Amino acid sequence: MDIIENIKGAWIQHGPINERIYLMRLGAAEPKGLIALLDRMAVKNSYGKIFAKIPASAWEDFQAAAFIKEAVVPGFFNGETDGLFVAKYFSAERRTVLPRHVEALTAVVGQDAAEAEEAPKEHSQAGRKPMPCTPRDAREMARMYRRVFASYPFPIHDPAYLQRMMHEGVRWYAVRVEDHIAALAAVEIDSANRNAEMTDFATLPPYRGRGFAATLLRHMDGEARALGVKTAYTIARAASRGMNTVFKRGGYRYAGLLRNNSHISGAIQSMAVWYKPL
Ligand SMILES: CC(C)(COP(=O)(O)OP(=O)(O)OC[C@H]1O[C@@H](n2cnc3c(N)ncnc32)[C@H](O)[C@@H]1OP(=O)(O)O)[C@@H](O)C(=O)NCCC(=O)NCCS
């Protein structure tokens, strides 16, 4: 699995699975020095991409180092400073998006406004209340993720990883049917910056299309809002019509496309960023 480490005060994930460096948090790192170091690391390991989540105030340094903006989330930091999702590519192939990978996204983003705002269908089971997961659920959760994803950018197939993330404050919620997990999702709150990532959505195939993911999202929006979060966002597979539909119907706005960004469901895929002011 790709490793997560702290370099010069910044948190990064990198490795051969996603074949990229992901600057998750700039923290107190000095941008110029850090970028030079990440550049060398990318070349040495033949990574195709550096992907970084940065405050708009750091853009000049990244732009000067040949990064491009891929998505912009207004108010990402404390509801005030925009968050930029920026990238630098080390091969033409990695930079090139295959049209068939974004067809589903284009269809959802381009949806007629009236259609997007139309009230979601009433699903007979959509009333099921999402319940918080505990470390004791980790085995069943990991088993469920293994069934749904052939691969994932983070080791959610491993119960120990899920338990560690829960201890670190990531909140998972489940919709259960007859006491078994039918759908899962997580909210990862960054309290210092008052934003939250809505992530790790999965619904077991027999239960899809019943509104479970939409119910989970609505519930997690409410939880995050109650905890003082200003901006919610997500990084969803561009190829997943269902996932993008859930966010669009949930009132999220499209922020941009991260090209060939994450190894998920068996291949490196482009990811769509969506956000919602809470
Ligand atoms: C994406 C996923 C989580 C959606 O879960 P779900 O519980 O079936 O979603 P919902 O039933 O809440 O769908 C909400 C809306 O999206 C629509 N939708 C869901 N899947 C859809 C699809 N494949 N195509 C078109 N619309 C779809 C539903 O019709 C529903 O709209 P409605 O309320 O008007 O009927 C599920 O399909 C899944 O687990 N996929 C594989 C894993 C995955 O790709 N996860 C996302 C990783 S980024």
The ligand as an SDF file (V2000), in Angstrom:
LIG
                    3D

 48 50  0  0  0  0  0  0  0  0999 V2000
  -22.3060    4.7360   -5.9370 C   0  0  0  0  0  0  0  0  0  0  0  0
  -23.1390    3.9680   -4.9290 C   0  0  0  0  0  0  0  0  0  0  0  0
  -22.5050    4.1390   -3.5400 C   0  0  0  0  0  0  0  0  0  0  0  0
  -24.5860    4.5360   -4.9240 C   0  0  0  0  0  0  0  0  0  0  0  0
  -25.2890    3.9170   -3.8770 O   0  0  0  0  0  0  0  0  0  0  0  0
  -26.8740    3.7460   -3.8660 P   0  0  0  0  0  0  0  0  0  0  0  0
  -27.2370    3.4450   -2.4500 O   0  0  0  0  0  0  0  0  0  0  0  0
  -27.3050    2.7910   -4.9030 O   0  0  0  0  0  0  0  0  0  0  0  0
  -27.3560    5.2070   -4.2860 O   0  0  0  0  0  0  0  0  0  0  0  0
  -28.8360    5.8060   -4.0830 P   0  0  0  0  0  0  0  0  0  0  0  0
  -29.8330    4.7070   -4.2000 O   0  0  0  0  0  0  0  0  0  0  0  0
  -28.8520    6.6230   -2.8330 O   0  0  0  0  0  0  0  0  0  0  0  0
  -28.9390    6.7810   -5.3370 O   0  0  0  0  0  0  0  0  0  0  0  0
  -29.2920    8.1380   -5.1980 C   0  0  0  0  0  0  0  0  0  0  0  0
  -29.7520    8.6180   -6.5530 C   0  0  0  0  0  0  0  0  0  0  0  0
  -28.7790    8.3530   -7.5390 O   0  0  0  0  0  0  0  0  0  0  0  0
  -29.3590    7.5520   -8.5750 C   0  0  0  0  0  0  0  0  0  0  0  0
  -28.4200    6.5340   -8.9920 N   0  0  0  0  0  0  0  0  0  0  0  0
  -27.7780    5.6530   -8.1830 C   0  0  0  0  0  0  0  0  0  0  0  0
  -26.9960    4.8280   -8.9350 N   0  0  0  0  0  0  0  0  0  0  0  0
  -27.1810    5.2030  -10.2160 C   0  0  0  0  0  0  0  0  0  0  0  0
  -26.6690    4.7600  -11.4650 C   0  0  0  0  0  0  0  0  0  0  0  0
  -25.7840    3.7470  -11.5300 N   0  0  0  0  0  0  0  0  0  0  0  0
  -27.0750    5.3960  -12.6020 N   0  0  0  0  0  0  0  0  0  0  0  0
  -27.9280    6.4310  -12.5390 C   0  0  0  0  0  0  0  0  0  0  0  0
  -28.4480    6.9080  -11.3990 N   0  0  0  0  0  0  0  0  0  0  0  0
  -28.0920    6.3000  -10.2610 C   0  0  0  0  0  0  0  0  0  0  0  0
  -30.5370    6.8650   -7.9570 C   0  0  0  0  0  0  0  0  0  0  0  0
  -31.5070    6.5640   -8.9360 O   0  0  0  0  0  0  0  0  0  0  0  0
  -30.9980    7.8890   -6.9940 C   0  0  0  0  0  0  0  0  0  0  0  0
  -31.8120    8.8540   -7.6250 O   0  0  0  0  0  0  0  0  0  0  0  0
  -33.3620    8.9450   -7.2240 P   0  0  0  0  0  0  0  0  0  0  0  0
  -33.3750    9.2610   -5.7610 O   0  0  0  0  0  0  0  0  0  0  0  0
  -33.8900   10.0120   -8.0820 O   0  0  0  0  0  0  0  0  0  0  0  0
  -33.9010    7.5980   -7.5260 O   0  0  0  0  0  0  0  0  0  0  0  0
  -23.2100    2.4540   -5.2760 C   0  0  0  0  0  0  0  0  0  0  0  0
  -23.6520    2.3350   -6.6030 O   0  0  0  0  0  0  0  0  0  0  0  0
  -21.8750    1.7230   -5.1280 C   0  0  0  0  0  0  0  0  0  0  0  0
  -21.5620    1.1830   -4.0580 O   0  0  0  0  0  0  0  0  0  0  0  0
  -21.0960    1.6840   -6.2210 N   0  0  0  0  0  0  0  0  0  0  0  0
  -19.7860    1.0160   -6.2050 C   0  0  0  0  0  0  0  0  0  0  0  0
  -18.8180    1.6970   -5.2970 C   0  0  0  0  0  0  0  0  0  0  0  0
  -18.5110    3.1140   -5.7080 C   0  0  0  0  0  0  0  0  0  0  0  0
  -18.3140    3.3820   -6.8790 O   0  0  0  0  0  0  0  0  0  0  0  0
  -18.4430    4.0060   -4.7080 N   0  0  0  0  0  0  0  0  0  0  0  0
  -18.1100    5.3760   -4.9690 C   0  0  0  0  0  0  0  0  0  0  0  0
  -16.6480    5.5280   -5.0250 C   0  0  0  0  0  0  0  0  0  0  0  0
  -16.2010    7.1420   -5.5350 S   0  0  0  0  0  0  0  0  0  0  0  0
  1  2  1  0
  2  3  1  0
  2  4  1  0
  2 36  1  0
  4  5  1  0
  5  6  1  0
  6  7  2  0
  6  8  1  0
  6  9  1  0
  9 10  1  0
 10 11  2  0
 10 12  1  0
 10 13  1  0
 13 14  1  0
 14 15  1  0
 15 16  1  0
 15 30  1  0
 16 17  1  0
 17 18  1  0
 17 28  1  0
 18 19  1  0
 18 27  1  0
 19 20  2  0
 20 21  1  0
 21 22  1  0
 21 27  2  0
 22 23  1  0
 22 24  2  0
 24 25  1  0
 25 26  2  0
 26 27  1  0
 28 29  1  0
 28 30  1  0
 30 31  1  0
 31 32  1  0
 32 33  2  0
 32 34  1  0
 32 35  1  0
 36 37  1  0
 36 38  1  0
 38 39  2  0
 38 40  1  0
 40 41  1  0
 41 42  1  0
 42 43  1  0
 43 44  2  0
 43 45  1  0
 45 46  1  0
 46 47  1  0
 47 48  1  0
M  END
$$$$
